[in-house]
Amino acid sequence: MLIHFTRNTRHDVTASIRVNDITITPEKEAPYLGVIFDQKLKFHSHLDYVTRKGTKFALALSSIARITWGTPFKYVRRLYTAVM
């Protein structure tokens, strides 16, 4: 995977690399060790990803922990702190 890191708009970020007969074109984002890096290193795409993932987890927890039925609050809280 190839990505050019720069905030300068005058630099050419479309340059690709050719190795043997394989051409590697640059990407806009690159995941590395669970972090999504973008070209300008602003981390907006990573924050969007984490927000979507956290929202999905919170909605899943709220569906199993209701006020009138479901898992008691102390167990939901323990599950939440263990995962977060």
Stockholm file with secondary structure:
# STOCKHOLM 1.0

chainA/1-84         MLIHFTRNTRHDVTASIRVNDITITPEKEAPYLGVIFDQKLKFHSHLDYVTRKGTKFALALSSIARITWGTPFKYVRRLYTAVM
#=GR chainA/1-84 SS CBCCCCCCTTSCCCCCEEETTEEECBCSEEEETTEEEETTSCCHHHHHHHHHHHHHHHHHHHHHBCSSSBSCHHHHHHHHHHHC
#=GC SS_cons        CBCCCCCCTTSCCCCCEEETTEEECBCSEEEETTEEEETTSCCHHHHHHHHHHHHHHHHHHHHHBCSSSBSCHHHHHHHHHHHC
//
